[in-house]
């Protein structure tokens, strides 16, 4: 009869056998280790034995001082600690843990059910708590929740995602209306964020493949319906089409102005839906958020989409009404939007919404400009409309292509979201939001366009006067593969300026970017994996348009 095998949680040191030493080291390394501090620890031997039978290693100590000493000397996976002990009690030990920057899950065990005690304990970031008397199963389940919660969450996330994917695959995107496309884009963007840090590489790969296929269908939708949508907008018709860039101020800002509400209008340049959903939880403490979405006009680039927002006009109409303010051919991209303040004033006057006190407009490129704005935000309380444009994300997206350090920090979209969140939480913009959360105002937050990670190069042919952008180009007799780009041979079909004979636009589909035949491979390598905008994708075109109302504004602010 074979001898009974020793349970894996019992480690028997046999120093004269190397293989046993190796097994012992591996077991200790992987075994879950519990530190239990309680002044009545002798009474808890049945509980400890129960945990050991479940495969855990348990070290028992009688007070908080010994617990801290044990934590300094050894690795533990969870601390069970009694609230009431002689000397250093449970809460005092927690404070010492925080002071020493010792971070591990803590389960507080207490006789008290007082709400204030629980609030204090939760404030010290305990993981769980148990009310005495406790039985061995309760303690075991508390530890299991600590050890297995991430695994259980990952497993549930996988099941949820598979269910969502099956639902998405049942959709006939050709039959989806605009609201259906928006809901699908929102669901996909939320899963972008939800899968961040997920260990299941297969899920992330499947999600990326689905997004790729989604953009194929979306480009087909835009090619078929976008000309009709902009033509209806040109005629002043609002039905049977999405809200466009030219509708943003009229729809989201003007009604509040006319109602006498102070409005702060914030445009975060180049912000995608998934990036907004990364930031949104940080603002929910301060604001109630009303969610809406709109469609960026084409090209999805600042000179077109943001000018359209501030002018309330499509590019061809802007070119016709304000030819002196239209800067499409300017060599400096910044100057193409130098007249946003004037365009906004013209739009407000046209809509009968110009306030008696002139609106305030700030365009913020530099960190010091952002800090100055933060310091002055309290003085804007008497201004009916304050508009602020923040360019950091656009600068970060473009700068990433030129910086090896940024490429290492943000090699993909998930990492870019993490970098963006880190920037935001330490930025003057976050402080501005917090300040506005205490004021009596309505905050409208949006963006002018999103971006896409360019992965495939598309050959484009044109003369030397062709524009230099990677996701869209305009010029004379441009040509490219129609499977990789939408070719706009009649600019007025898309309400784009038609400056002369044979001018046309090309708009990259999916994740393509344009490269000329000259030095094709050099530029293909240079721009592959860079964030770009101007073309046709869900990420660039379906955008957040959020209305934030402070939860508790201070009286008189």
C-alpha positions as CSV (number, residue, x, y, z in Angstrom):
1,X,0.0,0.0,0.0
2,X,1.4,3.4,-1.0
3,X,2.1,5.8,1.9
4,X,-0.3,8.7,2.3
5,X,0.9,11.8,0.6
6,X,1.7,14.8,2.8
7,X,-0.7,17.7,2.3
8,X,0.9,20.4,0.3
9,X,0.6,23.0,3.0
10,X,2.7,21.1,5.5
11,X,6.4,21.7,4.9
12,X,8.8,19.2,6.3
13,X,12.4,20.5,6.2
14,X,14.9,17.8,5.2
15,X,18.1,19.8,4.7
16,X,20.2,16.9,3.4
17,X,18.1,16.5,0.2
18,X,18.4,19.2,-2.4
19,X,15.2,18.2,-4.2
20,X,13.2,18.4,-1.0
21,X,14.8,21.8,-0.3
22,X,13.6,23.0,-3.7
23,X,10.1,21.7,-3.1
24,X,10.0,23.3,0.3
25,X,11.1,26.7,-1.1
26,X,8.5,26.6,-3.8
27,X,5.8,25.6,-1.4
28,X,6.6,28.5,1.0
29,X,6.8,30.8,-1.9
30,X,3.3,30.0,-3.2
31,X,1.5,29.2,0.1
32,X,-0.9,31.8,1.3
33,X,0.4,33.3,4.6
34,X,-1.8,34.8,7.3
35,X,-0.7,36.9,10.2
36,X,-3.3,36.9,13.0
37,X,-3.0,39.4,15.9
38,X,-5.3,38.8,18.9
39,X,-4.6,39.0,22.6
40,X,-6.8,35.9,23.1
41,X,-5.0,34.0,20.5
42,X,-4.9,30.8,22.6
43,X,-8.7,30.6,22.4
44,X,-8.4,30.7,18.6
45,X,-6.4,27.5,18.1
46,X,-9.4,25.7,16.5
47,X,-9.8,28.5,14.0
48,X,-6.1,28.4,13.2
49,X,-6.1,24.6,12.8
50,X,-9.1,25.0,10.4
51,X,-7.2,27.5,8.3
52,X,-4.1,25.3,8.2
53,X,-6.3,22.4,7.1
54,X,-7.5,24.6,4.2
55,X,-3.8,25.0,3.1
56,X,-2.9,28.3,4.7
57,X,0.2,29.1,6.8
58,X,-0.9,31.0,9.9
59,X,1.4,32.9,12.3
60,X,-0.3,34.1,15.5
61,X,0.9,37.0,17.6
62,X,-0.7,38.5,20.8
63,X,-0.6,42.2,20.1
64,X,-0.1,45.0,17.5
65,X,3.6,45.5,18.3
66,X,4.4,41.9,17.5
67,X,2.3,42.1,14.4
68,X,4.3,45.1,13.1
69,X,7.6,43.3,13.9
70,X,6.5,40.2,12.1
71,X,5.5,42.2,9.0
72,X,8.9,43.8,9.0
73,X,10.6,40.4,9.1
74,X,8.4,38.2,6.9
75,X,6.0,38.3,4.0
76,X,2.3,37.9,4.7
77,X,-0.7,38.0,2.3
78,X,-3.3,39.2,4.8
79,X,-3.5,40.5,8.4
80,X,-6.3,39.5,10.7
81,X,-6.3,41.9,13.6
82,X,-8.5,42.3,16.7
83,X,-9.7,45.8,17.3
84,X,-9.4,45.7,21.1
85,X,-5.9,44.6,22.4
86,X,-3.7,45.8,25.3
87,X,-1.0,48.2,24.1
88,X,-1.3,48.8,20.4
89,X,-4.9,48.2,19.4
90,X,-6.2,47.3,16.0
91,X,-6.9,50.8,14.7
92,X,-3.6,52.1,16.1
93,X,-1.8,49.2,14.3
94,X,-3.5,50.2,11.1
95,X,-2.2,53.7,11.5
96,X,1.3,52.4,12.0
97,X,1.0,50.3,8.9
98,X,0.0,53.3,6.9
99,X,2.9,55.4,8.4
100,X,5.4,52.7,7.5
101,X,3.9,52.3,4.0
102,X,3.2,48.6,4.6
103,X,0.4,47.8,2.2
104,X,-1.5,44.5,2.5
105,X,-5.1,43.4,2.9
106,X,-6.4,43.8,6.5
107,X,-9.5,42.1,8.0
108,X,-10.5,43.8,11.3
109,X,-12.2,41.6,13.9
110,X,-14.3,43.6,16.5
111,X,-17.0,43.2,19.1
112,X,-18.4,46.7,18.3
113,X,-21.1,47.4,15.7
114,X,-20.8,51.1,16.1
115,X,-21.1,53.0,12.8
116,X,-18.4,55.5,13.7
117,X,-15.9,52.7,14.4
118,X,-16.7,51.1,11.0
119,X,-16.3,54.5,9.3
120,X,-12.9,55.0,10.9
121,X,-11.8,51.6,10.0
122,X,-12.9,51.9,6.4
123,X,-11.2,55.3,6.3
124,X,-8.0,53.5,7.2
125,X,-8.6,51.2,4.2
126,X,-9.4,47.9,5.7
127,X,-10.3,45.2,3.2
128,X,-13.1,43.5,5.3
129,X,-14.3,43.3,8.9
130,X,-15.9,40.6,11.0
131,X,-18.1,41.0,14.1
132,X,-17.3,38.7,17.1
133,X,-18.0,36.0,17.9
134,X,-16.6,34.5,14.7
135,X,-16.5,30.8,13.7
136,X,-13.8,29.2,11.7
137,X,-15.8,29.2,8.5
138,X,-16.4,33.0,8.7
139,X,-12.7,33.6,9.0
140,X,-11.9,31.2,6.2
141,X,-14.4,32.9,3.8
142,X,-13.1,36.3,4.7
143,X,-9.5,35.2,3.8
144,X,-10.8,33.5,0.6
145,X,-12.5,36.7,-0.5
146,X,-9.2,38.5,-0.1
147,X,-7.2,35.8,-1.9
148,X,-9.6,34.9,-4.7
149,X,-11.4,38.1,-5.3
150,X,-9.2,39.1,-8.3
151,X,-9.4,35.6,-9.8
152,X,-13.2,35.6,-9.4
153,X,-13.5,39.0,-10.9
154,X,-11.3,38.0,-13.8
155,X,-13.5,34.9,-14.4
156,X,-16.7,36.9,-14.2
157,X,-15.3,39.5,-16.5
158,X,-14.4,36.8,-19.1
159,X,-18.0,35.4,-18.9
160,X,-19.5,38.9,-19.2
161,X,-17.3,39.8,-22.1
162,X,-18.1,36.6,-24.0
163,X,-21.8,37.3,-23.5
164,X,-21.4,40.8,-24.8
165,X,-19.4,39.6,-27.8
166,X,-22.1,37.1,-28.7
167,X,-24.7,39.9,-28.5
168,X,-22.5,42.2,-30.7
169,X,-22.0,39.5,-33.3
170,X,-25.7,39.1,-33.6
171,X,-26.1,42.7,-34.6
172,X,-26.6,43.6,-38.2
173,X,-24.7,46.8,-38.4
174,X,-26.2,47.7,-41.8
175,X,-29.5,48.0,-40.1
176,X,-28.3,50.0,-37.1
177,X,-29.6,53.6,-36.8
178,X,-27.5,56.3,-35.3
179,X,-28.6,55.6,-31.7
180,X,-27.7,52.0,-32.2
181,X,-24.2,52.9,-33.4
182,X,-23.8,55.2,-30.5
183,X,-24.8,52.5,-28.0
184,X,-22.4,50.0,-29.6
185,X,-19.6,52.5,-29.6
186,X,-20.2,53.3,-25.9
187,X,-20.3,49.6,-25.0
188,X,-17.1,48.9,-26.9
189,X,-15.3,51.9,-25.3
190,X,-16.4,50.9,-21.8
191,X,-15.0,47.5,-22.4
192,X,-11.7,49.1,-23.7
193,X,-11.4,50.5,-20.1
194,X,-12.9,47.4,-18.4
195,X,-10.2,45.1,-20.0
196,X,-7.3,47.3,-18.9
197,X,-5.0,45.2,-16.9
198,X,-6.9,42.0,-17.6
199,X,-4.6,39.0,-17.6
200,X,-6.6,37.2,-20.3
201,X,-4.6,38.1,-23.5
202,X,-7.1,36.2,-25.5
203,X,-9.9,38.6,-24.5
204,X,-7.9,41.6,-25.4
205,X,-7.0,40.1,-28.8
206,X,-10.6,39.3,-29.5
207,X,-11.7,42.8,-28.5
208,X,-9.1,44.3,-30.8
209,X,-10.2,42.1,-33.6
210,X,-13.8,43.1,-33.1
211,X,-13.0,46.8,-33.0
212,X,-11.1,46.4,-36.3
213,X,-14.1,44.7,-38.0
214,X,-16.4,47.4,-36.5
215,X,-14.5,50.1,-38.2
216,X,-14.9,48.4,-41.5
217,X,-18.6,48.6,-41.2
218,X,-18.5,52.1,-39.8
219,X,-16.5,53.4,-42.8
220,X,-19.2,51.9,-45.0
221,X,-21.9,53.7,-43.0
222,X,-20.1,57.0,-43.3
223,X,-19.5,56.6,-47.0
224,X,-23.2,55.9,-47.5
225,X,-24.9,58.3,-45.1
226,X,-22.6,61.1,-44.2
227,X,-23.2,63.2,-47.3
228,X,-26.9,63.1,-46.7
229,X,-26.4,64.1,-43.0
230,X,-24.3,67.1,-43.8
231,X,-26.6,68.2,-46.5
232,X,-29.5,68.2,-44.1
233,X,-27.5,70.1,-41.6
234,X,-26.6,72.6,-44.3
235,X,-30.4,73.2,-44.9
236,X,-31.0,73.7,-41.2
237,X,-32.8,70.3,-40.8
238,X,-32.2,68.5,-37.5
239,X,-34.2,65.3,-38.0
240,X,-33.0,62.0,-39.5
241,X,-29.3,62.7,-38.8
242,X,-26.9,62.7,-35.8
243,X,-25.8,65.8,-33.9
244,X,-22.7,67.1,-35.7
245,X,-19.8,69.3,-34.6
246,X,-21.7,72.3,-35.9
247,X,-24.6,71.5,-33.5
248,X,-22.6,71.2,-30.2
249,X,-22.9,74.8,-29.0
250,X,-26.5,75.2,-30.2
251,X,-27.5,72.0,-28.5
252,X,-25.4,71.8,-25.3
253,X,-24.5,75.4,-24.4
254,X,-27.1,77.9,-25.8
255,X,-30.2,76.4,-23.9
256,X,-28.4,77.0,-20.6
257,X,-27.4,80.5,-21.5
258,X,-30.9,81.4,-22.5
259,X,-32.2,80.0,-19.2
260,X,-29.8,82.4,-17.4
261,X,-27.5,79.6,-16.2
262,X,-23.8,80.3,-16.0
263,X,-21.9,77.9,-18.4
264,X,-18.3,76.7,-18.4
265,X,-17.6,75.1,-21.8
266,X,-14.5,72.8,-21.8
267,X,-13.1,71.3,-25.0
268,X,-10.4,68.7,-24.4
269,X,-8.7,68.3,-27.7
270,X,-8.3,64.8,-29.2
271,X,-10.2,62.9,-26.5
272,X,-11.7,59.5,-27.4
273,X,-14.7,57.9,-25.8
274,X,-12.6,55.3,-23.9
275,X,-10.4,58.1,-22.6
276,X,-13.4,60.0,-21.3
277,X,-14.6,56.9,-19.6
278,X,-11.2,56.6,-17.9
279,X,-11.6,60.1,-16.4
280,X,-15.3,60.1,-15.7
281,X,-15.2,58.2,-12.4
282,X,-12.8,60.8,-11.0
283,X,-15.5,63.5,-11.6
284,X,-18.5,61.7,-10.4
285,X,-17.7,62.7,-6.8
286,X,-18.1,66.3,-7.8
287,X,-20.8,66.3,-10.5
288,X,-24.0,64.6,-11.7
289,X,-23.2,63.7,-15.3
290,X,-25.7,63.8,-18.1
291,X,-24.3,61.8,-21.0
292,X,-24.8,62.6,-24.7
293,X,-22.8,61.9,-27.8
294,X,-22.2,63.5,-31.2
295,X,-20.5,62.8,-34.6
296,X,-17.4,64.7,-35.5
297,X,-17.5,66.2,-39.0
298,X,-14.9,65.2,-41.6
299,X,-11.9,65.5,-41.7
300,X,-11.6,64.7,-38.0
301,X,-8.9,67.3,-37.5
302,X,-8.8,70.5,-35.4
303,X,-8.9,73.0,-38.3
304,X,-12.3,71.5,-39.4
305,X,-14.0,69.9,-36.4
306,X,-13.1,72.5,-33.8
307,X,-13.7,75.4,-36.0
308,X,-17.1,73.9,-36.8
309,X,-17.9,73.6,-33.1
310,X,-17.1,77.3,-32.4
311,X,-18.6,78.6,-35.6
312,X,-21.7,76.4,-35.6
313,X,-21.1,75.9,-39.3
314,X,-19.9,73.2,-41.6
315,X,-16.5,73.9,-43.3
316,X,-17.9,75.0,-46.7
317,X,-20.4,77.3,-45.0
318,X,-17.7,78.7,-42.8
319,X,-15.5,79.3,-45.8
320,X,-18.3,81.2,-47.5
321,X,-19.6,83.2,-44.5
322,X,-16.2,84.1,-43.0
323,X,-13.5,83.7,-45.7
324,X,-11.2,85.9,-43.7
325,X,-11.4,83.5,-40.7
326,X,-10.9,80.3,-42.7
327,X,-7.3,79.2,-42.6
328,X,-7.3,75.8,-44.3
329,X,-4.1,76.5,-46.2
330,X,-2.1,78.0,-43.3
331,X,1.2,76.2,-42.9
332,X,1.0,76.5,-39.1
333,X,-1.8,74.3,-37.7
334,X,-2.2,76.5,-34.6
335,X,-3.1,79.5,-36.7
336,X,-5.9,77.5,-38.4
337,X,-7.9,77.9,-35.2
338,X,-6.8,81.3,-34.2
339,X,-10.2,82.8,-34.6
340,X,-12.3,80.5,-32.4
341,X,-13.2,83.4,-30.0
342,X,-14.6,85.4,-32.9
343,X,-16.4,82.5,-34.5
344,X,-18.1,81.7,-31.2
345,X,-19.3,85.3,-30.8
346,X,-20.7,85.2,-34.3
347,X,-22.5,82.0,-33.6
348,X,-24.0,83.3,-30.3
349,X,-25.2,86.5,-32.0
350,X,-26.7,84.4,-34.8
351,X,-28.6,82.3,-32.3
352,X,-29.7,85.2,-30.2
353,X,-27.8,83.9,-27.2
354,X,-25.0,86.5,-26.8
355,X,-25.0,87.4,-23.0
356,X,-24.8,91.0,-21.8
357,X,-21.4,90.4,-20.3
358,X,-18.9,89.3,-23.0
359,X,-18.0,85.6,-22.9
360,X,-14.5,84.6,-21.8
361,X,-12.3,82.4,-24.0
362,X,-9.0,80.7,-23.1
363,X,-6.9,78.4,-25.2
364,X,-4.4,76.5,-23.0
365,X,-1.3,74.9,-24.4
366,X,1.3,75.4,-21.7
367,X,1.4,74.1,-18.1
368,X,1.8,77.6,-16.7
369,X,-1.3,78.8,-18.6
370,X,-3.2,76.0,-17.0
371,X,-2.0,77.0,-13.5
372,X,-2.9,80.6,-14.1
373,X,-6.4,79.5,-15.2
374,X,-6.7,77.4,-12.0
375,X,-5.8,80.4,-9.9
376,X,-8.2,82.7,-11.6
377,X,-11.2,80.3,-11.8
378,X,-12.9,81.8,-8.8
379,X,-12.9,85.2,-10.5
380,X,-14.9,83.9,-13.5
381,X,-18.1,83.5,-11.4
382,X,-19.6,86.6,-12.9
383,X,-19.0,85.6,-16.5
384,X,-22.1,84.0,-18.1
385,X,-20.0,81.9,-20.5
386,X,-16.4,80.8,-20.1
387,X,-14.9,78.6,-22.9
388,X,-11.6,76.7,-22.4
389,X,-9.7,74.6,-24.8
390,X,-7.1,72.2,-23.4
391,X,-4.6,70.9,-25.9
392,X,-2.6,68.5,-23.7
393,X,-4.0,65.2,-25.0
394,X,-3.4,66.3,-28.6
395,X,0.2,67.3,-27.7
396,X,0.7,64.0,-25.9
397,X,-0.6,62.0,-28.9
398,X,1.6,63.8,-31.3
399,X,4.6,64.0,-29.0
400,X,4.5,60.2,-28.5
401,X,5.5,59.7,-32.1
402,X,8.6,61.7,-31.6
403,X,9.7,60.5,-28.1
404,X,11.1,57.1,-27.3
405,X,10.4,57.6,-23.7
406,X,6.7,58.3,-24.3
407,X,6.5,55.3,-26.6
408,X,7.9,53.1,-23.8
409,X,5.4,54.7,-21.3
410,X,2.5,54.3,-23.7
411,X,3.2,51.5,-26.2
412,X,-0.5,50.8,-26.8
413,X,-4.0,52.3,-26.2
414,X,-4.4,50.8,-22.7
415,X,-1.0,52.3,-21.6
416,X,-1.9,55.6,-23.2
417,X,-5.1,55.7,-21.1
418,X,-3.0,55.0,-17.9
419,X,-0.6,57.9,-18.8
420,X,-3.5,60.2,-19.6
421,X,-5.2,59.4,-16.2
422,X,-1.9,60.0,-14.4
423,X,-1.6,63.3,-16.1
424,X,-5.2,64.3,-15.3
425,X,-5.1,63.4,-11.6
426,X,-2.1,65.7,-11.1
427,X,-3.1,68.4,-13.6
428,X,-4.5,71.9,-13.1
429,X,-7.4,70.8,-15.2
430,X,-8.5,68.3,-12.5
431,X,-8.2,71.1,-9.9
432,X,-10.3,73.4,-12.2
433,X,-13.0,70.7,-12.2
434,X,-12.9,70.4,-8.5
435,X,-13.2,74.1,-8.1
436,X,-16.2,74.2,-10.5
437,X,-17.8,71.4,-8.5
438,X,-18.3,73.9,-5.7
439,X,-19.7,76.7,-7.9
440,X,-23.2,77.4,-9.2
441,X,-22.7,76.6,-12.9
442,X,-23.3,74.1,-15.6
443,X,-20.1,72.5,-17.1
444,X,-20.3,71.2,-20.6
445,X,-17.4,68.9,-21.5
446,X,-16.6,67.6,-25.0
447,X,-13.8,67.2,-27.5
448,X,-13.3,68.1,-31.2
449,X,-12.2,64.7,-32.4
450,X,-10.6,61.4,-31.3
451,X,-7.6,59.5,-32.6
452,X,-6.7,56.1,-33.9
453,X,-3.6,54.0,-33.6
454,X,-2.2,53.9,-37.2
455,X,-1.2,50.3,-38.1
456,X,-1.2,50.1,-41.9
457,X,0.2,52.3,-44.5
458,X,-1.8,53.3,-47.6
459,X,-0.2,54.6,-50.8
460,X,-1.4,58.0,-51.9
461,X,-0.5,59.9,-55.0
462,X,-0.5,63.7,-55.4
463,X,1.5,66.7,-56.3
464,X,3.8,68.8,-54.1
465,X,1.0,71.1,-53.0
466,X,-0.9,68.3,-51.3
467,X,-1.5,68.7,-47.6
468,X,0.8,66.8,-45.2
469,X,-1.6,65.2,-42.8
470,X,-1.4,61.4,-42.3
471,X,-5.1,60.5,-42.0
472,X,-6.5,63.0,-44.5
473,X,-5.2,64.9,-47.5
474,X,-6.6,67.5,-49.9
475,X,-5.1,68.7,-53.2
476,X,-5.3,68.4,-56.9
477,X,-6.1,65.0,-58.4
478,X,-5.3,62.9,-55.3
479,X,-5.6,59.2,-55.7
480,X,-5.4,56.2,-53.4
481,X,-6.9,52.7,-53.0
482,X,-10.7,53.2,-52.3
483,X,-10.6,50.1,-50.0
484,X,-8.2,52.0,-47.7
485,X,-9.7,55.5,-48.0
486,X,-12.9,57.4,-48.9
487,X,-12.1,59.5,-51.9
488,X,-14.2,62.7,-52.0
489,X,-14.1,63.9,-55.6
490,X,-16.8,66.5,-55.1
491,X,-16.0,68.4,-51.9
492,X,-19.4,70.0,-51.6
493,X,-21.0,66.6,-51.2
494,X,-19.2,66.6,-47.8
495,X,-19.7,70.3,-47.3
496,X,-16.0,70.9,-47.7
497,X,-14.5,73.9,-49.4
498,X,-14.1,73.6,-53.1
499,X,-11.4,76.0,-54.1
500,X,-11.1,75.1,-57.7
501,X,-11.2,72.5,-60.5
502,X,-10.1,69.0,-59.5
503,X,-9.6,69.6,-55.8
504,X,-10.4,66.5,-53.8
505,X,-10.0,65.0,-50.4
506,X,-9.0,61.5,-49.3
507,X,-10.0,60.3,-45.8
508,X,-8.3,57.2,-44.4
509,X,-10.5,54.3,-43.3
510,X,-10.0,52.1,-40.3
511,X,-6.4,52.3,-39.1
512,X,-4.6,53.3,-42.3
513,X,-2.3,56.2,-42.7
514,X,-1.1,57.8,-45.9
515,X,2.4,57.5,-47.2
516,X,3.8,58.7,-50.6
517,X,5.6,56.2,-52.9
518,X,8.9,58.1,-52.3
519,X,10.6,56.6,-49.3
520,X,7.5,54.5,-48.6
521,X,9.1,52.0,-46.3
522,X,11.0,54.6,-44.3
523,X,7.8,56.6,-43.5
524,X,5.8,53.4,-43.1
525,X,8.1,52.4,-40.2
526,X,8.3,55.9,-38.8
527,X,4.5,56.4,-38.4
528,X,3.4,52.8,-37.7
529,X,2.0,52.7,-34.2
530,X,1.4,56.4,-33.9
531,X,-1.8,58.1,-32.8
532,X,-3.3,60.0,-35.7
533,X,-6.6,61.7,-36.6
534,X,-8.4,63.2,-39.5
535,X,-9.9,60.0,-41.0
536,X,-12.9,57.7,-40.6
537,X,-13.2,55.5,-37.5
538,X,-15.4,55.0,-34.5
539,X,-12.6,56.3,-32.3
540,X,-12.2,59.5,-34.2
541,X,-15.9,60.3,-34.9
542,X,-18.3,59.2,-32.1
543,X,-17.5,61.6,-29.2
544,X,-18.7,62.5,-25.7
545,X,-20.8,65.6,-25.1
546,X,-21.3,65.7,-21.3
547,X,-23.2,68.0,-19.1
548,X,-21.9,68.2,-15.5
549,X,-23.9,69.8,-12.7
550,X,-22.1,70.3,-9.3
551,X,-23.5,68.0,-6.6
552,X,-23.1,70.6,-3.8
553,X,-22.3,74.1,-5.0
554,X,-21.4,76.6,-2.3
555,X,-24.0,79.4,-1.9
556,X,-23.0,82.6,-3.5
557,X,-20.4,81.1,-5.8
